[in-house]
Amino acid sequence: MKVVVLLGGDSGERDVSLASGVGVAEALRITGHEVVALDPATGLLTRGEEEAILNSGVAAAPPGEGQEASGTAVTIGGDPAVADADVVFVALHGGHGEDGTVQALLELAGVAYVGSSMLGCALSMDKDVTKRLLRDAGLPTPDWMVGDPSPAEVVKRLGCPVIVKPVSGGSSIGLTLAVDADQVASAGFEGRARGEAMMYETFVEGRELTVGILGDEALPVGEIVTERELFDYECKYQPGMASEIFPADLDEEFAHELQTLSLAVHRLLHLRHYSRIDFMLDGRGAPWILEANSLPGLTSASLLPKAAAAAGLSFPEFCDRLVQLARNG
């Protein structure tokens, strides 16, 4: 099939998306697809540019403000490569690539694409909306506040330490573990200065677990053990900063419960093809849903490919499965 991989874009997760996308493009070529890589911010990539991205990996910090991308943006729905494609593989992360905007353009153009729909992306990208839906469905998620509460209000309701993070964002960019009211105030101020709505969330201390979804099946549960207290951007993408264990050392029955819970979240948020659901397991052994990722990272260091490998799927097989899901509707 003719496949266009969308990668890069202009969000703070641009570097991660580039690394994901070129890896996906190479994997799909291995399985026999005719593939081109398209960056909505700059245009088509040459094979030499793809190879350079593969060799460089992801930087230790996300791109700085105003440095995400340069060049002439392309109109995705009307791009000739997209119009000629059998399937578009959306490997964008964050921003308009993951909030439903790009998905809406592809749907208007009548193009089949990998990943969640406009609705699923929009629901999961907004962490406040996600948590409201989880709460209303009776699913466990840590307590939270949004808007502009005073640091005293945050500490009184949620305690300390507390997680401060953007309402819409990924790859742990802008994530802070605030240990007192002063740090709560500082983290909130910095986020708002970047133009971001901020969320304050009860910190759950314990084991960090993740469950990937492929099609309508849950993959083996994984555990993340980091060199730091938080699984931040650097830990996610730099070698040696974290260990990802698949399958996690869990009782088989409890692992199945987590998989069932993850499928429930996937369906609740109208996600499709693939996703990743993240949890904290507290000291009493109770799971807490942190968030759902509609377009999780697919770099060599990413969690979902490792979960697929634990289920017996190579990365090329995994990517080909997603293309087939998109092609078959």
C-alpha positions as CSV (number, residue, x, y, z in Angstrom):
1,M,0.0,0.0,0.0
2,K,0.9,3.6,-0.4
3,V,1.4,5.1,3.1
4,V,2.2,8.6,4.1
5,V,3.7,9.0,7.6
6,L,2.8,12.4,9.2
7,L,5.6,13.4,11.6
8,G,7.2,16.4,13.2
9,G,4.7,19.2,13.3
10,D,5.1,22.3,15.4
11,S,4.4,21.2,19.0
12,G,6.8,20.8,21.9
13,E,6.8,17.1,21.1
14,R,8.2,17.7,17.6
15,D,11.5,15.8,18.3
16,V,9.7,12.8,19.6
17,S,7.3,12.8,16.7
18,L,10.2,12.9,14.2
19,A,11.9,10.0,15.9
20,S,8.6,8.1,16.0
21,G,7.7,8.8,12.4
22,V,11.0,7.9,10.7
23,G,11.1,4.6,12.7
24,V,7.5,3.8,11.5
25,A,8.4,4.7,7.9
26,E,11.4,2.3,8.0
27,A,9.3,-0.4,9.6
28,L,6.6,-0.1,7.0
29,R,9.1,-0.3,4.2
30,I,10.4,-3.6,5.7
31,T,6.8,-5.0,5.4
32,G,6.5,-4.0,1.8
33,H,4.7,-0.7,1.8
34,E,5.5,2.2,-0.4
35,V,6.2,5.0,2.1
36,V,6.9,8.7,2.2
37,A,7.4,10.9,5.3
38,L,5.6,14.3,5.4
39,D,6.3,17.0,8.0
40,P,3.2,19.3,8.1
41,A,5.6,22.1,9.2
42,T,8.2,21.7,6.4
43,G,7.1,19.3,3.7
44,L,8.3,15.9,2.4
45,L,11.5,14.5,3.9
46,T,14.2,12.9,1.8
47,R,15.5,9.5,2.7
48,G,18.8,11.2,3.8
49,E,16.8,13.5,6.2
50,E,15.0,10.5,7.6
51,E,18.3,8.7,8.2
52,A,19.8,11.7,9.9
53,I,16.8,11.8,12.3
54,L,17.1,8.0,13.0
55,N,20.8,8.5,13.8
56,S,20.4,11.5,16.0
57,G,17.6,10.3,18.3
58,V,15.7,12.5,20.7
59,A,17.4,15.4,22.5
60,A,17.5,15.5,26.3
61,A,15.1,18.5,26.4
62,P,12.2,19.4,24.2
63,P,12.5,22.2,21.6
64,G,12.6,25.7,23.0
65,E,9.8,28.2,22.4
66,G,9.8,29.3,18.8
67,Q,12.3,26.6,17.8
68,E,9.8,23.8,17.2
69,A,9.9,24.1,13.4
70,S,10.7,26.4,10.6
71,G,9.6,26.4,6.9
72,T,6.4,26.5,5.0
73,A,3.5,24.6,6.3
74,V,1.6,22.3,4.0
75,T,-2.1,21.8,3.8
76,I,-2.6,18.2,4.8
77,G,-5.9,17.5,3.3
78,G,-4.9,18.8,-0.1
79,D,-1.4,17.6,-0.3
80,P,-0.8,15.5,-3.4
81,A,1.0,12.8,-1.4
82,V,-1.9,12.5,1.1
83,A,-4.5,12.5,-1.7
84,D,-2.7,9.6,-3.4
85,A,-2.2,7.6,-0.2
86,D,-4.1,4.4,0.7
87,V,-3.4,5.2,4.3
88,V,-2.0,8.0,6.3
89,F,-0.1,7.0,9.4
90,V,-0.4,9.8,12.0
91,A,2.8,9.8,14.0
92,L,2.3,13.4,15.3
93,H,2.4,14.1,19.1
94,G,0.8,17.0,20.9
95,G,-0.6,20.2,19.5
96,H,-2.8,20.1,16.4
97,G,-1.5,16.7,15.5
98,E,-3.1,15.1,18.5
99,D,-6.0,17.3,19.5
100,G,-8.2,16.3,16.7
101,T,-7.4,19.0,14.2
102,V,-5.3,16.9,11.8
103,Q,-7.8,14.1,12.1
104,A,-10.7,16.4,11.2
105,L,-8.8,17.5,8.0
106,L,-8.1,13.9,7.0
107,E,-11.8,12.9,7.6
108,L,-12.9,15.9,5.5
109,A,-10.5,14.7,2.7
110,G,-11.9,11.2,2.9
111,V,-8.5,9.7,3.7
112,A,-8.1,6.5,5.8
113,Y,-5.7,7.1,8.7
114,V,-4.0,5.3,11.6
115,G,-5.0,6.4,15.1
116,S,-7.9,7.7,17.0
117,S,-10.6,9.9,15.5
118,M,-11.1,13.6,15.9
119,L,-13.4,12.9,18.9
120,G,-11.1,10.4,20.6
121,C,-8.1,12.7,20.2
122,A,-9.9,15.7,21.5
123,L,-11.3,13.9,24.6
124,S,-8.0,12.3,25.6
125,M,-5.9,15.4,24.9
126,D,-7.8,17.4,27.4
127,K,-6.8,15.9,30.8
128,D,-9.6,17.7,32.6
129,V,-12.2,16.3,30.2
130,T,-10.6,12.8,30.4
131,K,-10.8,12.8,34.2
132,R,-14.3,14.1,34.3
133,L,-15.4,11.2,32.1
134,L,-13.4,8.7,34.2
135,R,-15.0,10.0,37.4
136,D,-18.5,10.0,36.0
137,A,-18.0,6.4,34.8
138,G,-16.9,5.4,38.3
139,L,-13.3,4.7,37.3
140,P,-10.5,5.6,39.7
141,T,-8.4,8.8,39.0
142,P,-6.6,11.0,41.4
143,D,-8.4,14.2,42.6
144,W,-7.6,17.3,40.7
145,M,-8.2,21.0,40.2
146,V,-8.0,23.3,37.2
147,G,-8.3,27.0,36.5
148,D,-6.5,29.4,38.7
149,P,-6.9,28.3,42.4
150,S,-4.6,29.8,45.0
151,P,-1.7,27.7,46.2
152,A,-3.3,27.5,49.6
153,E,-6.5,26.1,48.1
154,V,-4.5,23.5,46.1
155,V,-2.6,22.4,49.2
156,K,-5.6,22.3,51.4
157,R,-7.6,20.1,49.0
158,L,-4.9,18.0,47.4
159,G,-2.1,18.0,49.9
160,C,1.6,18.0,49.2
161,P,3.5,17.0,47.2
162,V,1.2,17.7,44.2
163,I,1.6,17.3,40.5
164,V,1.3,20.4,38.4
165,K,1.1,20.0,34.6
166,P,-0.5,21.4,31.5
167,V,-4.1,20.4,30.9
168,S,-3.3,19.6,27.3
169,G,0.2,18.2,26.7
170,G,2.3,15.1,26.6
171,S,5.8,13.6,27.1
172,S,5.7,15.1,30.6
173,I,6.7,18.5,29.2
174,G,5.9,21.2,31.9
175,L,5.4,18.5,34.6
176,T,6.4,19.5,38.1
177,L,6.2,17.8,41.5
178,A,5.6,20.7,43.8
179,V,6.5,20.0,47.4
180,D,5.1,23.1,49.0
181,A,2.8,26.1,48.3
182,D,5.6,28.2,46.9
183,Q,6.5,25.6,44.3
184,V,2.8,25.2,43.4
185,A,2.6,28.9,42.8
186,S,5.8,28.9,40.7
187,A,4.8,26.0,38.5
188,G,1.4,27.4,37.9
189,F,2.8,30.8,37.0
190,E,5.4,29.4,34.6
191,G,2.7,27.3,32.9
192,R,0.3,30.3,32.5
193,A,3.2,32.4,31.2
194,R,3.6,29.8,28.4
195,G,-0.1,30.3,27.6
196,E,-1.1,26.9,29.0
197,A,-4.1,26.0,31.2
198,M,-2.7,24.1,34.2
199,M,-3.9,21.2,36.2
200,Y,-3.1,20.4,39.9
201,E,-3.4,16.7,40.7
202,T,-3.0,14.6,43.9
203,F,0.4,12.8,43.8
204,V,0.1,9.1,44.1
205,E,3.3,7.5,45.4
206,G,3.9,3.9,44.3
207,R,4.5,1.8,41.2
208,E,4.1,3.3,37.7
209,L,2.3,1.0,35.3
210,T,1.2,1.2,31.7
211,V,-1.1,-0.8,29.4
212,G,-1.1,-0.6,25.6
213,I,-4.1,-1.3,23.5
214,L,-3.8,-2.7,19.9
215,G,-7.1,-3.0,18.0
216,D,-9.5,-4.3,20.6
217,E,-6.9,-6.2,22.7
218,A,-4.8,-5.2,25.7
219,L,-1.1,-5.8,25.5
220,P,1.0,-7.1,28.5
221,V,1.2,-4.7,31.4
222,G,4.5,-2.8,31.8
223,E,6.2,-1.2,34.7
224,I,8.4,1.9,34.6
225,V,11.2,2.2,37.1
226,T,13.0,5.6,36.8
227,E,16.2,7.1,38.1
228,R,14.2,10.1,39.3
229,E,11.0,10.5,41.3
230,L,9.1,11.4,38.1
231,F,9.1,9.7,34.6
232,D,10.0,13.1,33.0
233,Y,10.9,14.0,29.4
234,E,14.6,13.1,29.8
235,C,13.8,9.8,31.5
236,K,11.5,8.9,28.7
237,Y,13.9,9.4,25.8
238,Q,17.4,9.2,27.1
239,P,19.2,5.8,27.4
240,G,19.8,4.6,31.0
241,M,17.3,6.9,32.7
242,A,14.5,4.4,33.2
243,S,13.8,0.7,33.0
244,E,10.7,-0.6,31.3
245,I,9.7,-4.1,32.4
246,F,7.4,-6.1,30.2
247,P,5.5,-8.0,31.4
248,A,5.4,-6.3,34.9
249,D,5.9,-8.5,37.9
250,L,2.2,-8.7,38.9
251,D,-0.2,-11.3,39.9
252,E,-1.8,-12.7,36.8
253,E,-5.3,-12.0,37.9
254,F,-4.5,-8.4,38.8
255,A,-2.7,-7.8,35.5
256,H,-5.9,-9.0,33.8
257,E,-7.9,-6.5,35.8
258,L,-5.6,-3.7,34.7
259,Q,-6.0,-4.8,31.1
260,T,-9.8,-4.9,31.4
261,L,-9.8,-1.5,33.0
262,S,-7.6,-0.1,30.2
263,L,-9.9,-1.4,27.6
264,A,-12.8,0.3,29.4
265,V,-10.9,3.6,29.3
266,H,-10.0,3.1,25.6
267,R,-13.7,2.6,24.8
268,L,-15.0,5.3,27.1
269,L,-12.8,7.9,25.3
270,H,-13.7,6.7,21.8
271,L,-10.1,5.7,21.0
272,R,-9.3,3.4,18.2
273,H,-6.5,1.3,16.6
274,Y,-4.1,1.9,19.5
275,S,-3.6,3.8,22.7
276,R,-1.7,3.6,26.0
277,I,-3.3,4.0,29.4
278,D,-1.0,5.0,32.3
279,F,-1.5,4.1,36.0
280,M,-0.1,4.6,39.5
281,L,-0.4,1.7,41.9
282,D,-0.5,3.0,45.4
283,G,0.9,1.5,48.6
284,R,-2.3,-0.4,49.2
285,G,-2.3,-2.0,45.8
286,A,-5.1,0.2,44.3
287,P,-4.7,1.4,40.7
288,W,-5.2,5.0,39.8
289,I,-5.7,6.1,36.1
290,L,-3.5,9.0,35.3
291,E,-4.3,9.6,31.6
292,A,-4.9,8.0,28.2
293,N,-2.6,8.6,25.2
294,S,-4.3,8.6,21.9
295,L,-1.1,8.7,19.9
296,P,1.6,7.3,22.1
297,G,5.3,7.6,21.2
298,L,6.7,5.0,18.8
299,T,10.4,5.7,19.2
300,S,13.0,3.0,20.0
301,A,12.7,4.0,23.7
302,S,8.9,4.1,23.7
303,L,6.6,1.9,25.9
304,L,4.1,0.7,23.3
305,P,6.5,-1.0,21.0
306,K,8.0,-2.8,24.0
307,A,4.5,-3.9,25.0
308,A,3.9,-5.2,21.5
309,A,7.3,-7.1,21.6
310,A,6.2,-8.7,24.9
311,A,3.1,-9.9,23.0
312,G,5.3,-11.4,20.3
313,L,5.0,-8.7,17.7
314,S,8.1,-7.1,16.1
315,F,8.0,-3.4,15.4
316,P,7.4,-3.8,11.7
317,E,4.6,-6.3,12.4
318,F,3.1,-3.9,14.9
319,C,3.1,-1.0,12.4
320,D,1.7,-3.1,9.6
321,R,-1.1,-4.3,11.9
322,L,-2.0,-0.6,12.5
323,V,-2.0,0.1,8.7
324,Q,-4.3,-2.8,8.1
325,L,-6.7,-1.7,10.9
326,A,-6.9,1.8,9.3
327,R,-7.4,0.4,5.8
328,N,-10.2,-2.0,6.9
329,G,-12.0,0.9,8.8
